[in-house]
Amino acid sequence: MKSSRFVEAALWFPEAVETEPFGPGPLVYKVCDRMFALLMEGSGGDAPARANLKCDPVHALELRDRFPAVTSGYHMNKDHWNTVVLDGTVPEDEVLEMLRDSYTLVARGLRKADRERVLAVLGDDLPEIGDA
């Protein structure tokens, strides 16, 4: 998945906003001021982008076993966050599922009024992003 498609998918979620709290470079995606994704462009010319996504700890380990491009969260809580290298080795639909899971986990931790509002709008769909 290209980083532009990841951005499009992250902004698809209800009330998602893109911020740069660490200065120019890493893009942070939040719902109600809580981060659900962080996108880091690859260092060097052709290095792929990487995304940090929140994950249930047990499922995080399963994803790391299944995909070599999924590792413990870079500069994050290693139990609750994964880093996904967006080099095309993880199928796009899997990345979208991971992104949705991350958003949902974060949204479930919001105060009740915010949680009910964003999860009601979310429904069961995955982000729809344009063609490659």
N, C-alpha and C positions, 0 to 999 in steps of 0.2 A: 504494500500500500504506500502510495506517495504521501508525503506530508500534507500536501494541499487537500487530498481526499480525507485525511485524518481530521484536518481542521474543519472541513465541511461537515463531517460526521459529528464531531464534538459540538459544533454550534447548532446542530439539529435538535438537541435535547431541550425540553422546556426550561426557559429562563437561563440557559447557559450563556456565559459571557467569557470573553477572552481577555486576559490581563497579562502584564509583564512586570510582576512585583519584584523580580530579581534583576531588572534592567533589561536592555535590549538583548534578545536572544531567546531564552526559554519562554515558551508560551504556556500559560497556566489557564486551564478551563475550570470555571467555578459555577456552582449553583448556590444561590443565596450566600455568597461569600465563603463557600467551602469548596476546596479543590477536589475535582474528580479525575483530572488528567493533567499531565505535564508533557509537553512536546519539546524535544531538544533536537535541533538540526545536527547532522553528523559533522564531526570535526574533520577538516581536510576536504579536498575536492569532491570525491565520490563516496564518502562514507554515508551510510544510510541514517535517516533520522531514527530517534528512539522515543518511545512513549512510556511514561510511568502511569500505571493504572491500579486503582485499589482492587483488592480481591479477597475473597474469603480465604483464610489461611490454608485450609485443606485443599481447596480447588487451586490455589496458587501453586502448591507443590505438584499437583497433577499436571498443570499446564507446563511447568518447568521440566517435568519428566517427558512430556509429549513433544515439546518444541524446543530445540536447541537455542532458538532466538528469543526465548522467554527466560529471564533470569530474575533473581531477587532484586527488589527495587533499588535503583541507584540513588544514593543519598536519601533513602526513605526507610521506613520501618520494614525490615526484610520479611516479616511475617505477613504483613497486610498489603504490600505493594509489589507489583511485578514491573520489570522493565521489558518492553517488547521492541526488538530491533525490527524496524519497518523495511526489511530487505526483500520482501516477497516470499520468504520461506514459510511464514504463517499465513494461511489463507485469509483473504480479506473478510469473509464472513465470520471467521473466528476472531479477528481483531475487532469487528463491530460488536460481537457478543461480549468480548472482554470490556469494551468501552461502555456498553449498556449496563453490564454488571457493576462496573465501577460507579457509574452515575447513580444506579439504584441503591447501592450500598451507602453512598454519601447522602442521598436524598432521604433514606430511612432514618438517618441520624439528625435530620433537621427538626426544628421545633414543630409541634403538631400542625399548626395552620399551614406552614410552608410545605411540610411533608405531604399533607393531604392534597394541597393544590398542585404541586408539580407531579406527583405520582398519578393523580387523576387524569392529567393531560397526557402523560406519557403513554398509557395503554400498554399493549404487548408488542408493538412494532419495533423493528430495528431501523436505524437511520437509512434513509434512501439517499444515495449519493450518485452523482452523474457518472457517465461512462468514463472508462480509463482514457 
